[in-house]
């Protein structure tokens, strides 16, 4: 994938846009990379938020969405 250089804004957020030029890399080759890739899970890291702080935040968020 390559960066298209486009930076669309949605509200207050700016996003980067990436794409694949299928003329340069055939879809079969691109998909083959995923098929032959080994499944290695990501290693866990330290949590940025404690469970005691996270749980009430989830409850408040669920109340807003309900």
Secondary structure as GFF3:
##gff-version 3
##sequence-region A 1 66
A	DSSP	beta_strand	2	3	.	.	.	ID=ss1
A	DSSP	beta_strand	9	10	.	.	.	ID=ss2
A	DSSP	beta_strand	13	14	.	.	.	ID=ss3
A	DSSP	beta_strand	18	19	.	.	.	ID=ss4
A	DSSP	alpha_helix	27	36	.	.	.	ID=ss5
A	DSSP	alpha_helix	51	65	.	.	.	ID=ss6
###
